[in-house]
């Protein structure tokens, strides 16, 4: 590693906060931009997924709640892109100039949410993953502008989470078809979220994001944090999940082959087809069934208004 | 015998879902009336399209129902007079300031 890079890492380890581009090395800036792209794209692509599902809201109040969540997510995306803009990235090009497969959001936001149970489990599981990841960034990041921007983002994500979890409890209590739909949603969305946290630590190559303190916890630690909230929630409402707390290992253990193949049309995990992480990355790269539709919903068909800077 | 003061105290435990700030400090509770074991609470929201109406009304119901002697809770959502930020208490401003969203 270049001498300047190591110098910056040492400074950061002593508590130095990066405030401007002059404080950065090329390696730091690249790692930060990658992190912000994933962060912004994830927020942005949750919006069309949630937006289509607002149709399934069972009451006016819950429809207001989900449309407000869509509104928040667009705002959060805008914050990440705005920080990138301050570092010389063209925000307009980022949002309107990329092809669908070039966005860096997780595979989970390439999937259709087709009923109210799937919508609220998305809030309960996906937004919990968002809080787990962004909460860690907020706590540990060495980049001052991002740390400050995340205060409001984190508070709003808490509201999304509470919306999801309280509805999951209501659907479980209602029983019958509502409960069955909830279980079916959990069945595909639980592993979908676990995958989101990425490569396990023993396979992880050198992580620039950890070295530059752009995040604090490793992928496996974050996956554990997510399960520590989600597994007890589901157990408490009598919904099955393929994971449990292991007393001997003092951690949550996944009870099925992980990672494994996913059939997006049937929304089913194929436990008899375990995958390597390289194969998972291939599946992610090929993108999921809603990728083009969601990107089209965000970019729109500007017609005579398209392609201009307003 | 339930008193209005007990109900107000219970309502201080109902927080806004985003900030650890009670709906009392936000100035969202307009009136509390006690009639025997029945409690009526008038609550407003900071906007008509407030996404947290369901959550907050559920929380108000359970917080007030937990006051000893209360057997009925009637919650009325009211919009007059409209809520403004002037209704936030001094304590409320301090908490919002601590979370970096107010001066």
Interface residues (C-beta under 8 A of the other chain):
Chain A: X59 X61 X62 X64 X65 X67 X68 X69 X148 X151 X152 X155 X156 X158 X159 X162 X163 X166
Chain B: X17 X18 X19 X49 X50 X51 X52 X53 X54 X55 X58 X99 X100 X101
